[in-house]
């Protein structure tokens, strides 16, 4: 070891990480069962080793030291000496990332040759950053629950091909907050951008060996440091700038977080951070039939974070608070959130981490979205998270896809999904906005591909098309993939309009897959996690077909946002909110008669209407809507409810028309002919005399 004349004292065990003070830089790191922890300092430009300093103090499992002469921008990492070879590596040969590093020196790339022996040249270094600035930042937008519309985006994919974003900002945090991008999002009408993971990650070894990469970023190496791939020079500052620009535009920033596994994988995975610092506390283990221990794999990625252990609970909570208070995000979408509730192996809504999140004062206003499952035993937990949580609803996705595809026996379930999936989300106990409704998500077909491909086409992923979900409930309407057939293109476009309208006019929180409004295609790939190329990047060059669909999406979102009733209903049997003004809901068959219980179960039942009447006390502002659905192959005559000789139904939206300007502005009193495979939205009004 090389010792210099730097002055070293005991420092403090808190806060964890590298913290600049007037006396120097305090380093504190949790490390269990260690004989010694060595702090390594590196040159900021060359990563040349400058010092290796044995940490002089230990408080419990926290090793700490204060080093004078260390300033902003210094690089660092740790080596651990446990005096044992039992963990299948020579401990001091592996340079470890500080779990609390606020910034990494560069992106992490797997390199088998550099990892063998001393891993110093492969592993990114922590960066000592300045204390948070006290300058005022833009206020966070106050989005009402029923007004929230989620838009899922990838920082790089959103901007890599945007013609108005400067080349040096394309694919970066600063590109994602470019005025041209913000203008598009605002004109679309969404309120909240849900970014795919922004924390630092590393592509898996097996992907790297195939010449591919982990594009999505669901393979974390550190929970605090923003991913350097998306930065021009300063990831932390540029990520914060992006968040500030979104807030100035009135948009929420929600970030996808991955606390179910890490990039260290299973038994033979690399030692990068957690496995070197606290190997027995970081990951769940389970006993084999022969009495040995193996890594639990409820994530499907080789390991499962032991979120119930105090070390990991503290780490995750500190990371969440940091992203809210320092980086400034408005909330989180928790990937495979059932893993967070395993205490330790079985899921419990009262698990320590979930309870800690629920009571935390820093997180009290944060948006919390659960992907409520994992692949472990008892892992499907849709509907079980607490009242503060929103939950991704795969039942909505599958039912809506099947319904518009024309599958038999889906109408009753579809009606339930339309009304907020109250069978799943415990009406009376949770908000009607609890259900995060989606038709498409990043891990699946885009909306364009959903109506263009009957099968997945993932050959580019290098797994002989075996990866990705096989149960897509998609259709191609005559030809697999792209075609010039006008009748097929017209059918596909109409089905896209049907699916998008259903998404926006269902009770719950709509989730739009970014790029769907641009008719983005992934060429039939429904698992593009390793495609950092044109398969995943948005194409901003719009022909008339794509321009029309974008205008349609803007129209549908505007209708929802201008309506109280289409975004939030108070149902008679829902006591979640004390409200005297409840909505009236009536269901009709095409002939105008009410739908009975037997009608819902009829196999050929492919057309119906639902009437929604708002709060009677609202007077002139009382909303009154009629939603008509026809998934059959023929036009159907609908008899609409006749309310008054002086009023009738004004057509607001008909999905047979490709562009808002083509909507006919029809007014009817009692009858209209609804096209096959279409949705129509009417509003009741008094006609001028």
C-alpha positions in Angstrom: 0.0 0.0 0.0 1.1 3.5 -0.7 0.7 6.0 2.1 1.1 9.7 1.6 1.2 12.6 4.0 -2.6 13.0 3.9 -3.9 13.6 7.3 -6.3 10.8 8.4 -8.5 10.8 11.5 -11.4 8.6 12.7 -14.2 10.5 11.1 -17.9 9.7 11.7 -20.0 6.6 10.9 -22.8 8.8 9.5 -23.7 9.9 6.9 -22.8 6.9 4.8 -21.0 7.6 1.6 -18.4 10.3 0.8 -19.3 13.6 2.4 -17.2 16.8 2.0 -16.8 18.9 5.2 -14.7 21.8 6.2 -12.3 19.3 7.8 -11.9 17.2 4.7 -13.9 14.3 3.3 -15.7 11.8 5.5 -15.9 8.3 4.2 -18.3 5.8 5.8 -19.2 2.4 4.4 -21.1 -0.6 5.8 -19.0 -3.8 5.6 -19.7 -7.0 7.5 -17.3 -9.7 8.8 -14.2 -7.8 7.5 -10.7 -7.8 8.9 -9.9 -4.6 7.2 -11.4 -2.1 4.7 -9.1 -0.2 2.4 -10.1 3.1 0.9 -8.5 3.6 -2.5 -8.2 7.0 -4.1 -7.7 7.5 -7.8 -6.7 10.3 -10.2 -9.8 12.0 -11.6 -8.6 11.8 -15.2 -6.4 8.7 -15.5 -7.9 6.6 -12.7 -4.3 6.1 -11.5 -4.1 4.9 -7.9 -3.1 7.8 -5.6 -3.6 6.3 -2.2 -4.7 3.1 -0.4 -5.7 3.9 3.2 -6.8 1.4 5.8 -9.9 2.7 7.4 -8.9 3.5 11.0 -12.3 3.3 12.7 -15.2 0.9 12.9 -18.6 1.5 14.6 -20.7 -1.7 14.5 -20.6 -2.7 10.8 -19.7 0.8 9.6 -16.1 1.6 8.8 -15.1 5.3 8.6 -12.4 7.8 8.2 -11.9 11.5 7.5 -9.3 12.4 5.0 -7.9 15.8 4.6 -6.9 17.0 1.1 -9.7 15.1 -0.7 -11.9 17.4 -2.7 -14.7 17.4 -5.2 -14.1 15.2 -8.2 -11.7 12.7 -6.5 -12.4 9.1 -7.5 -12.5 6.3 -4.9 -13.5 2.7 -4.2 -12.9 0.1 -1.6 -11.1 -3.2 -1.1 -12.1 -5.6 1.7 -9.9 -8.0 3.5 -11.8 -10.9 5.2 -8.8 -13.2 5.6 -10.8 -15.9 3.8 -11.1 -17.5 0.4 -14.5 -19.0 1.2 -16.3 -16.5 -1.1 -14.5 -17.8 -4.2 -12.5 -14.7 -4.7 -9.5 -13.1 -3.2 -11.2 -10.2 -1.4 -8.6 -7.5 -1.9 -8.4 -8.3 -5.7 -11.8 -6.8 -6.2 -12.3 -3.1 -6.2 -15.8 -2.4 -4.8 -18.2 0.4 -5.6 -19.4 2.4 -2.6 -23.1 1.5 -2.2 -23.7 5.1 -1.3 -21.7 6.7 -4.1 -23.6 9.7 -5.5 -21.9 9.6 -8.9 -19.8 7.1 -10.8 -16.8 8.0 -13.0 -18.1 6.2 -16.1 -20.6 3.6 -17.3 -20.1 0.1 -16.2 -19.2 -2.5 -18.9 -18.6 -6.1 -18.4 -15.1 -7.2 -19.4 -14.2 -10.8 -18.5 -10.5 -10.3 -19.1 -10.3 -7.1 -17.0 -12.3 -8.7 -14.2 -10.0 -11.7 -13.8 -7.6 -11.0 -10.9 -7.6 -7.4 -9.9 -10.9 -5.8 -11.2 -9.7 -2.2 -10.7 -9.6 -1.4 -14.4 -13.1 -2.7 -15.1 -15.0 -1.2 -12.2 -16.2 2.4 -12.3 -15.1 4.5 -9.4 -17.2 6.6 -7.0 -16.9 10.4 -7.5 -16.7 12.7 -4.5 -19.4 15.3 -5.1 -20.0 18.7 -3.5 -22.6 19.1 -0.8 -26.1 19.8 -2.2 -26.7 23.4 -3.2 -29.2 25.4 -1.1 -30.5 27.4 -4.1 -34.2 27.3 -4.7 -35.4 24.9 -7.4 -38.6 24.9 -9.4 -41.6 23.7 -7.4 -42.9 20.3 -8.0 -46.2 20.2 -9.9 -49.3 19.4 -7.9 -51.1 16.8 -10.1 -54.5 15.6 -8.8 -54.8 11.9 -8.7 -57.6 11.7 -11.3 -55.7 14.0 -13.7 -52.5 12.0 -13.7 -51.7 10.4 -17.1 -48.4 8.4 -17.1 -46.1 8.4 -20.1 -43.3 5.7 -20.0 -40.1 6.8 -21.7 -36.5 5.8 -22.0 -34.0 8.8 -21.8 -32.0 7.6 -24.9 -34.8 6.2 -27.0 -36.9 9.4 -26.5 -34.3 11.7 -28.1 -31.6 9.7 -30.0 -33.2 10.5 -33.3 -35.0 13.7 -32.6 -34.1 16.2 -35.4 -34.5 19.3 -33.2 -32.2 18.0 -30.4 -28.5 18.9 -30.8 -26.4 15.9 -31.6 -24.4 16.2 -28.4 -27.6 16.1 -26.4 -29.3 13.2 -28.2 -29.8 10.2 -25.9 -28.9 12.3 -22.9 -30.6 13.8 -19.8 -30.2 17.3 -21.4 -31.8 16.0 -24.7 -34.8 14.6 -22.8 -35.4 18.0 -21.3 -34.9 19.9 -24.6 -37.7 22.4 -25.4 -38.7 20.5 -28.5 -39.2 17.3 -26.4 -41.1 19.1 -23.6 -43.3 20.8 -26.2 -44.3 17.5 -27.6 -45.1 16.0 -24.2 -47.2 19.1 -23.3 -49.1 19.2 -26.5 -49.9 15.5 -26.1 -51.5 16.3 -22.8 -49.8 13.9 -20.4 -48.9 15.0 -16.9 -46.2 12.6 -15.7 -43.2 11.0 -17.4 -42.2 7.6 -16.0 -38.6 7.1 -16.9 -37.1 3.7 -17.2 -34.2 3.2 -14.7 -32.0 6.2 -14.2 -29.7 4.6 -11.6 -26.3 3.2 -12.7 -26.4 -0.3 -14.2 -24.2 -2.8 -16.0 -25.1 -5.0 -19.0 -25.1 -8.7 -18.1 -22.1 -10.8 -19.1 -24.1 -13.1 -21.3 -25.5 -10.2 -23.2 -22.1 -8.5 -23.6 -20.6 -11.8 -24.9 -23.3 -11.8 -27.7 -22.3 -8.3 -28.8 -25.4 -6.7 -27.4 -26.1 -4.5 -24.4 -28.7 -3.9 -21.7 -30.5 -1.0 -23.2 -33.4 -0.8 -20.7 -31.1 -0.6 -17.6 -32.9 -3.0 -15.2 -29.6 -4.4 -13.8 -28.4 -1.9 -11.1 -24.9 -1.7 -9.6 -25.7 1.3 -7.4 -29.0 2.8 -6.2 -27.9 6.5 -5.8 -25.7 7.4 -8.8 -27.5 8.5 -12.0 -26.5 6.5 -15.0 -23.4 8.1 -16.7 -24.5 6.8 -20.2 -27.1 9.5 -20.3 -24.8 12.4 -19.4 -22.5 14.6 -21.5 -20.1 15.2 -18.6 -21.8 15.4 -15.2 -24.5 12.8 -14.6 -25.7 14.1 -11.2 -26.0 17.7 -12.3 -27.5 16.9 -15.7 -30.1 14.5 -14.2 -31.1 17.2 -11.8 -31.3 19.8 -14.6 -33.6 17.4 -16.5 -35.9 17.1 -13.5 -36.0 20.8 -13.0 -36.9 21.5 -16.6 -39.8 19.0 -16.4 -41.1 20.7 -13.3 -40.9 24.1 -15.0 -43.1 22.6 -17.7 -45.6 21.4 -15.1 -44.7 17.7 -15.6 -44.0 15.1 -12.9 -40.9 12.9 -13.1 -41.4 9.3 -11.9 -38.5 7.0 -12.0 -38.5 3.2 -12.4 -36.4 1.7 -9.6 -35.0 -1.9 -9.4 -34.7 -3.0 -5.8 -35.4 -6.7 -6.5 -32.0 -7.7 -7.8 -28.6 -6.4 -8.8 -26.0 -6.9 -11.5 -24.0 -9.2 -9.3 -26.2 -12.2 -10.4 -26.1 -15.6 -8.9 -23.3 -17.8 -7.4 -20.9 -17.2 -10.3 -21.8 -13.6 -10.9 -19.3 -10.7 -10.5 -18.3 -9.1 -7.2 -18.9 -5.4 -7.7 -20.5 -3.8 -4.7 -23.1 -5.4 -2.3 -21.6 -8.9 -2.6 -18.2 -7.6 -1.5 -19.5 -5.4 1.3 -22.2 -7.4 3.0 -22.5 -10.7 1.1 -24.7 -12.5 3.7 -27.1 -9.6 4.2 -27.6 -8.4 0.6 -29.3 -11.4 -1.0 -31.9 -14.0 0.0 -30.6 -17.5 0.3 -32.5 -20.8 0.4 -31.6 -24.3 1.4 -31.4 -27.1 -1.1 -32.6 -30.6 -0.6 -29.0 -31.6 0.2 -28.7 -28.9 2.9 -26.6 -26.5 0.9 -27.4 -22.8 0.3 -28.2 -21.2 -3.1 -29.4 -17.8 -4.1 -33.1 -17.3 -4.2 -34.1 -16.1 -7.7 -37.5 -14.6 -7.4 -36.4 -11.9 -9.8 -35.4 -14.2 -12.6 -32.1 -12.4 -12.8 -29.9 -14.6 -10.6 -30.4 -13.1 -7.2 -33.1 -11.5 -5.0 -32.3 -8.5 -2.8 -32.9 -9.3 0.9 -35.0 -6.2 1.4 -36.1 -7.2 4.9 -32.6 -7.1 6.3 -31.9 -3.9 8.2 -28.9 -3.1 6.1 -30.8 -3.4 2.8 -33.9 -1.7 4.2 -31.8 1.3 5.3 -30.0 1.4 2.0 -33.2 1.4 -0.1 -34.9 3.9 2.1 -31.9 6.3 2.0 -31.8 5.9 -1.8 -35.5 6.7 -2.1 -35.2 9.8 0.1 -32.2 10.9 -1.9 -33.9 10.7 -5.3 -36.9 12.7 -3.9 -35.1 15.3 -1.8 -31.8 15.8 -3.7 -32.5 14.8 -7.4 -36.1 16.0 -7.0 -38.2 13.3 -8.6 -41.9 13.1 -7.8 -42.3 9.3 -7.3 -41.3 5.8 -8.2 -42.4 2.8 -10.1 -41.1 -0.3 -8.3 -40.0 -3.1 -10.6 -41.1 -6.6 -9.4 -42.4 -5.0 -6.2 -43.5 -8.3 -4.7 -39.8 -8.8 -3.9 -39.9 -5.8 -1.7 -42.6 -7.5 0.5 -40.8 -10.8 1.0 -40.1 -11.0 4.7 -37.9 -12.8 4.2 -39.2 -15.4 1.7 -43.0 -15.1 1.9 -44.8 -11.9 0.7 -46.5 -9.8 3.4 -48.1 -6.4 3.0 -46.8 -5.7 6.5 -43.1 -6.4 5.5 -40.6 -4.1 7.0 -39.6 -2.2 3.9 -43.2 -1.6 2.8 -44.1 -0.3 6.3 -41.0 2.0 6.3 -42.0 3.4 2.9 -45.6 4.0 4.1 -44.6 6.0 7.2 -41.6 7.9 5.9 -42.2 11.7 6.1 -39.9 12.5 3.1 -41.9 10.1 0.9 -45.3 11.1 2.1 -46.2 12.9 -1.1 -44.3 10.7 -3.5 -46.2 8.7 -6.2 -45.8 5.0 -5.5 -46.5 2.5 -8.3 -46.1 -1.2 -7.8 -45.5 -3.8 -10.4 -47.2 -6.2 -8.0 -45.6 -9.5 -8.8 -42.3 -11.5 -9.1 -41.6 -15.0 -10.3 -41.2 -16.6 -6.8 -43.7 -18.6 -4.9 -46.9 -16.6 -4.1 -45.4 -13.8 -6.3 -48.6 -12.6 -7.9 -49.9 -9.9 -5.6 -52.2 -7.7 -7.7 -54.5 -5.8 -5.4 -52.7 -6.4 -2.1 -50.6 -3.3 -1.8 -51.7 -0.5 0.6 -54.0 2.4 0.0 -51.2 4.8 -0.9 -50.0 2.6 -3.8 -51.0 2.5 -7.4 -50.7 -0.9 -9.1 -49.9 -1.9 -12.6 -53.0 -3.9 -13.7 -52.2 -6.7 -16.1 -55.8 -7.9 -16.0 -56.8 -4.7 -17.7 -54.1 -5.1 -20.3 -55.1 -8.7 -21.2 -58.8 -8.1 -21.1 -58.8 -5.0 -23.3 -56.6 -6.7 -25.8 -58.8 -9.8 -26.0 -62.0 -7.7 -26.1 -61.0 -5.6 -29.1 -59.5 -8.7 -30.8 -63.0 -10.1 -30.7 -62.4 -12.9 -28.3 -65.6 -14.5 -27.0 -66.7 -14.3 -23.4 -64.7 -11.1 -22.6 -67.6 -8.5 -22.3 -68.4 -8.9 -18.6 -64.7 -8.8 -17.6 -64.2 -5.8 -19.9 -67.0 -3.9 -18.2 -65.4 -4.5 -14.8 -62.0 -3.3 -16.1 -63.7 -0.2 -17.6 -65.0 0.8 -14.2 -61.7 0.6 -12.4 -61.3 -3.1 -11.6 -63.0 -2.6 -8.3 -63.2 -6.4 -7.9 -59.4 -6.4 -7.6 -58.8 -3.1 -5.8 -61.3 -3.5 -2.9 -63.9 -0.9 -3.6 -64.6 1.2 -0.5 -61.0 0.8 0.7 -58.9 2.2 -2.2 -59.2 5.1 -4.7 -60.8 4.4 -8.0 -57.5 5.7 -9.5 -55.5 2.8 -8.0 -55.5 0.7 -11.1 -52.7 1.7 -13.5 -54.3 0.8 -16.7 -52.1 0.0 -19.7 -52.5 -1.7 -23.1 -48.8 -1.6 -23.8 -45.7 -1.5 -21.6 -41.9 -1.5 -22.3 -41.8 -5.2 -21.9 -44.1 -6.2 -24.7 -45.4 -5.1 -28.1 -45.8 -1.4 -28.9 -49.3 -0.4 -29.8 -48.5 -0.4 -33.5 -47.0 -3.9 -33.3 -49.9 -5.2 -31.2 -52.1 -4.8 -34.3 -49.5 -5.7 -36.8 -48.0 -9.0 -35.5 -49.7 -12.2 -34.4 -46.4 -13.6 -33.1 -43.3 -12.1 -31.5 -40.2 -11.6 -33.7 -37.2 -11.4 -31.3 -34.6 -13.0 -33.5 -32.3 -9.9 -33.1 -32.0 -10.8 -29.4 -29.8 -13.8 -30.2 -32.0 -16.4 -28.4 -33.6 -17.9 -31.5 -36.9 -16.1 -30.8 -37.4 -18.0 -27.5 -37.3 -14.9 -25.2 -40.2 -12.6 -24.6 -43.8 -13.2 -23.7 -45.6 -15.7 -25.9 -49.2 -14.8 -24.8 -49.6 -11.4 -26.5 -53.3 -11.4 -27.4 -52.3 -9.6 -30.6 -53.5 -9.8 -34.2 -52.1 -8.8 -37.6 -55.5 -8.6 -39.5 -54.3 -10.4 -42.6 -50.5 -10.0 -43.0 -47.7 -10.5 -40.5 -45.8 -7.3 -40.1 -45.6 -4.3 -42.5 -47.9 -4.1 -45.5 -49.2 -1.7 -48.1 -52.7 -3.2 -48.2 -55.0 -0.3 -47.6 -57.8 -2.4 -46.1 -55.4 -4.0 -43.6 -53.8 -0.6 -42.7 -57.3 0.9 -42.1 -58.3 -1.9 -39.8 -55.1 -1.7 -37.8 -55.4 2.1 -37.5 -59.0 1.7 -36.3 -58.0 -0.9 -33.7 -55.3 1.4 -32.4 -57.9 4.1 -32.0 -60.2 1.7 -30.1 -57.5 0.6 -27.8 -56.2 4.1 -27.0 -59.7 5.4 -26.4 -60.5 2.5 -24.1 -57.3 3.2 -22.1 -58.1 6.9 -21.6 -61.8 6.5 -20.9 -61.5 3.7 -18.3 -61.6 4.6 -14.6 -58.1 4.4 -13.2 -54.7 5.9 -14.0 -53.8 5.6 -17.7 -50.3 4.5 -18.6 -49.2 5.3 -22.2 -46.1 3.6 -23.6 -44.0 6.4 -25.0 -43.8 6.4 -28.7 -47.2 4.8 -29.2 -48.6 8.2 -30.1 -46.0 8.3 -32.9 -47.0 4.8 -34.1 -43.5 3.5 -33.1 -42.7 0.0 -34.2 -40.1 -2.5 -32.8 -40.5 -4.6 -35.9 -42.4 -7.2 -33.9 -39.8 -7.5 -31.1 -41.7 -7.7 -27.8 -38.6 -7.9 -25.6 -36.2 -5.2 -26.9 -34.2 -5.0 -23.7 -30.9 -5.5 -25.5 -31.7 -3.4 -28.6 -29.9 0.0 -28.3 -30.6 0.9 -32.0 -33.5 1.9 -34.3 -35.6 -1.0 -33.0 -36.0 1.0 -29.7 -35.4 4.6 -30.6 -38.3 6.9 -31.5 -38.7 7.8 -35.2 -39.9 11.5 -35.2 -40.4 11.7 -39.0 -44.2 11.4 -39.3 -46.1 10.6 -42.5 -49.8 11.5 -42.8 -50.9 8.2 -41.2 -48.7 8.8 -38.1 -49.6 12.5 -38.0 -53.3 11.6 -37.9 -52.9 9.1 -35.1 -50.9 11.7 -33.1 -53.7 14.2 -33.5 -56.2 11.6 -32.5 -54.2 10.8 -29.3 -54.1 14.5 -28.4 -57.9 14.7 -28.9 -58.7 11.7 -26.7 -56.4 12.9 -23.9 -58.0 16.4 -24.1 -61.5 14.9 -23.8 -60.5 13.0 -20.7 -58.7 16.0 -19.1 -61.7 18.3 -19.7 -64.1 15.9 -18.1 -64.5 15.3 -14.4 -66.6 12.2 -14.9 -64.5 10.4 -17.4 -61.5 10.6 -15.1 -63.1 10.1 -11.7 -66.4 8.6 -10.7 -68.1 8.2 -7.3 -69.9 4.9 -7.5 -72.8 4.1 -5.2 -71.1 1.1 -3.6 -67.7 2.8 -3.2 -67.2 4.3 0.3 -63.5 5.2 -0.1 -64.4 8.9 -0.2 -67.4 10.4 1.7 -69.3 11.9 -1.1 -73.0 12.6 -1.4 -72.9 13.1 -5.2 -72.6 9.6 -6.7 -72.5 8.8 -10.4 -75.2 6.7 -12.0 -74.2 3.9 -14.4 -76.6 2.1 -16.7 -75.7 -0.7 -19.1 -77.7 -1.3 -22.4 -77.9 -3.8 -25.2 -77.9 -2.3 -28.7 -81.8 -2.4 -28.8 -81.9 0.0 -25.9 -83.0 -2.5 -23.3 -81.0 -2.9 -20.1 -78.4 -5.6 -19.8 -79.2 -8.4 -17.3 -76.9 -10.9 -15.7 -77.5 -13.5 -18.4 -76.7 -11.0 -21.1 -73.2 -10.5 -19.8 -72.4 -14.2 -20.1 -73.7 -14.6 -23.7 -70.8 -15.8 -25.8 -71.8 -13.8 -28.9 -72.3 -10.6 -26.9 -69.9 -8.2 -28.7 -71.8 -4.8 -28.6 -73.1 -2.8 -25.7 -73.4 0.7 -24.3 -72.8 2.3 -20.9 -74.4 5.5 -19.8 -72.7 7.5 -17.1 -74.5 10.3 -15.4 -72.7 12.7 -13.1 -73.5 14.4 -9.9 -77.0 15.7 -10.0 -76.2 18.6 -7.6 -73.8 20.0 -10.2 -76.7 21.4 -12.1 -75.7 22.8 -15.5 -72.3 21.2 -15.1 -73.7 17.7 -14.6 -71.9 15.5 -17.2 -73.9 12.8 -19.0 -72.0 10.4 -21.3 -72.8 7.4 -23.5 -70.0 5.0 -24.4 -70.8 2.6 -27.2 -68.7 -0.5 -28.1 -68.9 -2.8 -31.1 -66.3 -5.5 -31.5 -68.3 -7.5 -34.0 -67.6 -7.8 -37.8 -70.8 -5.9 -38.8 -72.4 -2.5 -38.3 -75.0 -2.5 -35.6 -78.0 -0.1 -35.0 -78.0 1.3 -31.5 -81.1 2.6 -29.8 -79.9 5.3 -27.4 -81.6 6.3 -24.2 -84.2 8.9 -24.9 -84.1 11.5 -22.1 -86.0 14.6 -23.3 -87.7 15.8 -26.5 -85.6 18.9 -26.3 -82.2 17.2 -26.0 -80.2 14.4 -27.4 -76.8 12.9 -28.0 -73.9 14.8 -29.6 -71.2 12.6 -31.1 -67.8 13.6 -29.5 -65.7 10.8 -30.8 -66.1 8.0 -33.3 -63.1 5.7 -33.9 -64.1 5.0 -37.5 -62.7 8.5 -38.3 -58.9 8.8 -38.5 -58.5 12.5 -37.6 -60.3 14.9 -35.3 -61.2 17.1 -38.2 -63.1 14.3 -39.8 -65.5 13.8 -36.8 -69.0 14.6 -38.3 -70.4 16.4 -35.2 -73.5 14.2 -35.4 -76.5 14.9 -33.2 -79.1 12.1 -32.6 -82.1 11.6 -30.3 -82.7 7.9 -30.4 -80.8 5.9 -33.1 -77.5 5.6 -34.8 -75.6 3.1 -36.8 -72.3 2.1 -35.2 -69.6 0.7 -37.5 -68.0 -2.7 -37.0 -64.9 -2.7 -34.7 -65.5 0.7 -33.4 -66.1 2.8 -30.3 -68.3 5.9 -30.1 -68.5 8.5 -27.4 -71.6 10.7 -27.0 -72.5 13.5 -24.6 -76.1 14.4 -23.8 -76.9 18.1 -24.4 -80.0 20.2 -24.8 -80.5 21.1 -28.5 -81.0 24.7 -29.5 -84.7 25.4 -30.2 
